[in-house]
Amino acid sequence: MRLIIPEAGSDLGIGTLRMLKSLSEKLDHNFFEQNEIVLMDAIQTCPFWDLVPVSFVALPRIDTEFEAAKKKFLDLLCEPESFSCTVLPTGEFFPQVLYDGEVSKFLHRFGAKTHIPAKQGWEISRDKSLLGLLPWAVPTSSEWGVSQTFSKPALGVGSRNCREILTGEEAKAQGPGMVYTKLLPGNDWVVDAIKTDEGWHLLTREVSRQRGGADVIFRYLRSEELEKITIQVADRLEASVINVQFRKDADGKPYVIDVGTRLSGASCAALHVGVNWIAGVLGVSGWWDPHIESNPQIVRRWEEIPV
């Protein structure tokens, strides 16, 4: 099998390599002799790509060179070795290529698995103004107001350019493309979920610290309320792989503030509590054995490597 990892230089892309490495260590056979791992990214250097044996495909930027990116992917898909391939759910932007009519025909022809939702579901997950229309989401507006002071890009990712705006003049100076919601201070809750033949598998974490939108300190726990909402959101978006981010108001009512129709960037941390999400996506037995009763605190760290 050929396993393709789009946006491989992302937090999730690197975490996927860690999950694949863990999967290989637990299997009796040599996973990397029987499967080819292909990384796709616009950036060609990443200090973590030596975690597992991989090959690399430089992918032009989708937002500025869509046709070139599409051709690059089709060239890879048409190689004989890719007749049995899976595109892993690691891309925030890459589904735009997979929804293309010509690409869809090739994916169907070769029986490739993609784990992407319905196109409309992906579009809702990407656009905060559309997401805000869902009954579980924090309502959004294109206009700043005294009760809607938290600003974020409608098509943003993570916490980039998200902040509180205190005056209408400050909001006007931001220009178009922003949406506004009520401010919900406090911790985030994130639910990772995938649907297999056995049904939904969900894991919740409470995040006490982030850095640049990435979760760095959190604890795993059970939340039937948040997990029930997550399934409802996934059904609405027709997604079998999803991560849903929540915040709560002063009365404890949860609101969906962001959705990714892919695994979350910190999903590899679940290895410490008995869950390998990528193994679940691939249908490998034994991937789901959660043990979160001790409620351990997880701290994610980075290291700097000269290249």
DRENVEX-557038 format. One record per residue (C-alpha): residue number from 1; chain; x, y negated, z negated. Coordinates in Angstrom, 1 decimal, decimal comma, padded with zeros to 4 digits. Layout:
<sites>
 num cadena     px     py     pz
 NUM      A      X      Y      Z
...
</sites>
This chain:
<sites>
 num cadena     px     py     pz
   1      A  000,0  000,0  000,0
   2      A  001,1 -003,6  000,6
   3      A  000,2 -006,0 -002,2
   4      A  000,1 -009,6 -001,2
   5      A  000,5 -012,3 -003,9
   6      A -000,6 -015,7 -002,6
   7      A  000,7 -018,9 -004,3
   8      A  003,3 -016,6 -005,9
   9      A  005,3 -019,5 -007,5
  10      A  002,4 -020,4 -009,7
  11      A  002,0 -019,5 -013,4
  12      A -000,4 -016,8 -012,3
  13      A  001,9 -015,6 -009,5
  14      A  004,8 -015,1 -012,0
  15      A  002,4 -013,5 -014,5
  16      A  001,3 -011,1 -011,8
  17      A  004,9 -009,9 -011,3
  18      A  005,1 -009,2 -015,0
  19      A  001,9 -007,2 -014,9
  20      A  003,1 -005,2 -012,0
  21      A  006,4 -004,5 -013,8
  22      A  004,5 -003,3 -016,8
  23      A  002,3 -001,1 -014,6
  24      A  005,3  000,5 -013,0
  25      A  007,0  001,2 -016,3
  26      A  003,8  003,1 -017,5
  27      A  003,4  005,2 -014,4
  28      A  005,2  008,5 -013,8
  29      A  006,2  007,7 -010,2
  30      A  008,2  004,8 -008,9
  31      A  005,6  002,2 -008,1
  32      A  007,9  000,0 -006,1
  33      A  009,0  002,8 -003,8
  34      A  005,4  003,6 -002,9
  35      A  004,1  000,0 -002,7
  36      A  005,5 -003,1 -001,1
  37      A  005,1 -006,4 -002,9
  38      A  004,9 -009,5 -000,6
  39      A  005,1 -013,0 -002,1
  40      A  003,5 -015,9 -000,2
  41      A  004,3 -019,5 -001,1
  42      A  005,3 -022,8  000,3
  43      A  008,2 -023,0 -002,1
  44      A  010,9 -020,5 -001,4
  45      A  012,8 -020,4 -004,7
  46      A  011,5 -019,1 -008,0
  47      A  013,8 -017,8 -010,8
  48      A  011,4 -015,0 -011,8
  49      A  011,1 -013,3 -008,4
  50      A  013,8 -010,9 -009,4
  51      A  011,5 -009,3 -011,9
  52      A  010,4 -006,6 -009,4
  53      A  011,5 -005,7 -005,8
  54      A  009,7 -008,1 -003,5
  55      A  009,8 -009,5  000,0
  56      A  008,9 -013,1  000,7
  57      A  006,8 -015,0  003,4
  58      A  007,1 -018,7  003,6
  59      A  003,6 -020,0  003,9
  60      A  003,0 -023,6  005,3
  61      A  000,8 -025,8  003,1
  62      A -002,8 -025,0  003,6
  63      A -004,0 -028,6  003,0
  64      A -001,8 -030,1  005,7
  65      A -000,9 -027,2  008,0
  66      A -003,9 -024,9  007,9
  67      A -003,6 -023,4  011,4
  68      A  000,1 -022,6  010,8
  69      A -000,6 -021,0  007,5
  70      A -003,4 -019,0  009,1
  71      A -001,1 -017,7  011,9
  72      A  001,6 -016,8  009,3
  73      A -000,9 -014,7  007,4
  74      A -002,4 -013,1  010,5
  75      A  001,2 -012,1  011,6
  76      A  001,7 -010,4  008,3
  77      A -001,7 -008,7  008,4
  78      A -001,0 -007,3  011,9
  79      A  002,2 -005,5  010,9
  80      A  001,7 -001,7  010,8
  81      A  002,6 -001,4  007,2
  82      A -000,3 -003,7  006,2
  83      A -003,0 -001,3  007,4
  84      A -003,6 -000,6  003,7
  85      A -003,3 -003,9  001,9
  86      A -004,7 -005,8 -001,0
  87      A -004,6 -009,6 -001,4
  88      A -004,4 -010,0 -005,1
  89      A -006,6 -012,7 -006,8
  90      A -003,9 -015,2 -007,5
  91      A -004,7 -018,1 -005,1
  92      A -006,5 -021,3 -006,0
  93      A -006,4 -022,6 -002,4
  94      A -005,6 -019,5 -000,3
  95      A -009,2 -018,3 -000,1
  96      A -009,8 -021,0  002,4
  97      A -007,6 -019,0  004,8
  98      A -009,4 -015,7  004,0
  99      A -012,8 -017,3  004,8
 100      A -011,7 -018,2  008,3
 101      A -013,8 -016,3  010,9
 102      A -010,8 -015,0  012,8
 103      A -009,1 -013,9  009,6
 104      A -012,3 -012,3  008,3
 105      A -012,4 -010,1  011,4
 106      A -008,9 -008,9  010,9
 107      A -009,4 -008,2  007,2
 108      A -012,5 -006,1  008,1
 109      A -010,6 -004,3  010,9
 110      A -007,8 -003,3  008,6
 111      A -009,9 -002,6  005,6
 112      A -008,0 -005,1  003,5
 113      A -009,3 -005,9  000,0
 114      A -009,4 -009,5 -001,1
 115      A -011,5 -009,8 -004,3
 116      A -012,8 -013,2 -003,3
 117      A -016,3 -014,4 -004,1
 118      A -019,0 -015,6 -001,7
 119      A -017,6 -018,7  000,1
 120      A -020,2 -021,0 -001,5
 121      A -019,2 -019,6 -004,9
 122      A -015,6 -020,5 -004,3
 123      A -016,6 -024,0 -003,1
 124      A -018,6 -024,6 -006,3
 125      A -015,6 -023,5 -008,4
 126      A -013,3 -025,9 -006,6
 127      A -015,6 -029,0 -006,7
 128      A -016,3 -030,3 -010,2
 129      A -019,3 -032,3 -008,9
 130      A -020,9 -029,1 -007,7
 131      A -019,8 -027,2 -010,8
 132      A -021,5 -029,8 -012,9
 133      A -024,9 -028,9 -011,4
 134      A -024,8 -025,4 -012,9
 135      A -027,0 -025,0 -016,0
 136      A -024,1 -024,0 -018,2
 137      A -021,7 -026,7 -017,1
 138      A -021,0 -030,1 -018,7
 139      A -022,9 -032,5 -016,5
 140      A -020,8 -034,7 -014,2
 141      A -021,4 -038,1 -012,6
 142      A -019,5 -040,0 -009,9
 143      A -020,1 -043,2 -012,0
 144      A -018,3 -044,1 -015,3
 145      A -020,6 -044,7 -018,3
 146      A -020,3 -045,3 -022,0
 147      A -021,4 -041,7 -022,6
 148      A -019,4 -040,3 -019,8
 149      A -015,8 -041,5 -020,3
 150      A -013,8 -038,4 -019,5
 151      A -012,4 -038,6 -016,0
 152      A -011,0 -035,8 -013,8
 153      A -010,5 -035,3 -010,0
 154      A -013,5 -033,6 -008,4
 155      A -011,1 -031,3 -006,5
 156      A -008,4 -031,2 -009,2
 157      A -006,7 -028,2 -010,7
 158      A -006,1 -027,7 -014,4
 159      A -005,7 -030,9 -016,5
 160      A -003,8 -032,9 -013,8
 161      A -004,9 -036,5 -013,8
 162      A -007,6 -035,8 -016,5
 163      A -008,0 -038,5 -019,2
 164      A -010,4 -040,7 -021,1
 165      A -011,3 -043,9 -019,4
 166      A -012,4 -046,7 -021,7
 167      A -013,7 -049,4 -019,4
 168      A -015,6 -049,6 -016,1
 169      A -012,8 -051,7 -014,7
 170      A -010,3 -049,0 -015,5
 171      A -012,6 -046,5 -013,8
 172      A -013,0 -048,7 -010,7
 173      A -009,2 -048,9 -010,4
 174      A -008,9 -045,1 -010,1
 175      A -010,6 -045,2 -006,7
 176      A -012,8 -042,5 -005,2
 177      A -012,7 -038,7 -005,7
 178      A -013,2 -038,8 -009,5
 179      A -016,0 -037,5 -011,7
 180      A -016,9 -038,4 -015,2
 181      A -018,3 -036,3 -018,1
 182      A -018,8 -036,7 -021,8
 183      A -015,7 -036,3 -023,9
 184      A -015,5 -032,9 -025,6
 185      A -012,5 -033,0 -028,0
 186      A -011,2 -029,9 -029,7
 187      A -010,0 -026,5 -028,6
 188      A -010,6 -024,8 -025,2
 189      A -012,0 -021,3 -024,9
 190      A -011,1 -019,2 -021,8
 191      A -012,8 -016,0 -020,7
 192      A -011,0 -013,8 -018,2
 193      A -013,3 -011,2 -016,5
 194      A -013,3 -008,6 -013,8
 195      A -016,1 -006,3 -012,6
 196      A -015,2 -002,7 -011,8
 197      A -017,2  000,4 -011,1
 198      A -017,6  000,7 -014,9
 199      A -019,1 -002,8 -015,2
 200      A -017,8 -006,0 -016,6
 201      A -014,6 -006,3 -018,7
 202      A -014,1 -009,6 -020,5
 203      A -011,5 -011,0 -022,8
 204      A -011,8 -014,3 -024,6
 205      A -009,0 -016,5 -026,0
 206      A -009,2 -019,7 -028,1
 207      A -006,6 -022,2 -027,1
 208      A -005,1 -024,4 -029,7
 209      A -002,3 -026,0 -027,5
 210      A -001,8 -026,7 -023,8
 211      A  001,1 -028,1 -021,8
 212      A  000,4 -029,5 -018,4
 213      A -002,9 -027,6 -018,2
 214      A -001,2 -024,3 -019,1
 215      A -002,3 -022,5 -022,3
 216      A  000,8 -022,1 -024,6
 217      A -000,7 -021,2 -028,0
 218      A -003,9 -019,2 -028,4
 219      A -005,6 -016,2 -030,1
 220      A -007,7 -013,5 -028,5
 221      A -011,1 -012,9 -030,1
 222      A -014,6 -011,7 -029,2
 223      A -017,3 -014,2 -028,3
 224      A -020,5 -012,6 -027,1
 225      A -022,0 -016,0 -026,4
 226      A -019,2 -017,2 -024,1
 227      A -018,8 -013,8 -022,5
 228      A -022,6 -013,6 -021,7
 229      A -022,4 -017,1 -020,0
 230      A -019,3 -016,0 -018,1
 231      A -021,2 -013,0 -016,6
 232      A -024,0 -015,4 -015,6
 233      A -021,6 -017,8 -014,0
 234      A -019,9 -014,9 -012,1
 235      A -023,2 -013,6 -010,9
 236      A -024,2 -017,1 -009,7
 237      A -020,9 -017,5 -007,8
 238      A -020,9 -013,9 -006,6
 239      A -017,5 -013,4 -008,0
 240      A -016,0 -010,1 -009,3
 241      A -012,9 -011,8 -010,6
 242      A -013,2 -015,0 -012,6
 243      A -011,9 -017,1 -015,4
 244      A -014,2 -019,6 -017,1
 245      A -013,1 -022,4 -019,4
 246      A -015,3 -023,8 -022,1
 247      A -015,4 -026,6 -024,7
 248      A -017,9 -027,2 -027,4
 249      A -019,7 -030,3 -028,6
 250      A -020,0 -031,5 -032,2
 251      A -023,0 -029,1 -032,7
 252      A -021,0 -026,1 -031,4
 253      A -022,8 -025,9 -028,1
 254      A -020,5 -024,5 -025,4
 255      A -020,2 -026,1 -022,0
 256      A -018,4 -024,8 -018,9
 257      A -015,8 -027,3 -017,9
 258      A -013,8 -025,4 -015,3
 259      A -014,0 -022,1 -013,3
 260      A -011,5 -020,2 -011,3
 261      A -012,5 -017,4 -009,0
 262      A -009,2 -015,6 -009,8
 263      A -007,4 -014,5 -012,9
 264      A -006,2 -017,3 -015,2
 265      A -002,6 -018,5 -015,4
 266      A -002,1 -017,0 -018,9
 267      A -003,8 -013,7 -018,1
 268      A -000,5 -011,8 -018,3
 269      A -000,4 -012,4 -022,0
 270      A -003,2 -009,8 -022,4
 271      A -000,4 -007,2 -022,0
 272      A  000,3 -007,8 -025,7
 273      A -003,3 -006,7 -026,6
 274      A -003,6 -003,7 -024,4
 275      A -005,0 -005,1 -021,1
 276      A -003,3 -005,2 -017,7
 277      A -005,6 -007,2 -015,5
 278      A -003,8 -006,5 -012,2
 279      A -003,9 -002,7 -012,9
 280      A -007,6 -003,2 -013,4
 281      A -007,9 -005,0 -010,0
 282      A -006,1 -002,1 -008,4
 283      A -008,3  000,5 -010,1
 284      A -005,5  002,2 -012,1
 285      A -006,8  004,2 -015,0
 286      A -005,8  003,2 -018,6
 287      A -005,5 -000,5 -017,9
 288      A -008,2 -001,4 -020,4
 289      A -007,4 -000,7 -024,1
 290      A -008,0 -004,0 -025,9
 291      A -006,9 -004,3 -029,5
 292      A -007,5 -007,8 -030,8
 293      A -008,8 -007,0 -034,3
 294      A -005,6 -008,4 -035,9
 295      A -006,2 -011,6 -034,0
 296      A -002,5 -012,2 -033,3
 297      A -001,3 -015,7 -032,2
 298      A  000,2 -015,7 -028,8
 299      A  002,9 -018,3 -028,0
 300      A  004,1 -018,6 -024,4
 301      A  007,6 -020,0 -023,8
 302      A  009,5 -021,1 -020,7
 303      A  013,2 -020,9 -019,9
 304      A  015,4 -023,0 -017,6
 305      A  017,6 -021,2 -015,1
 306      A  020,0 -022,9 -012,6
 307      A  019,4 -021,8 -009,0
</sites>
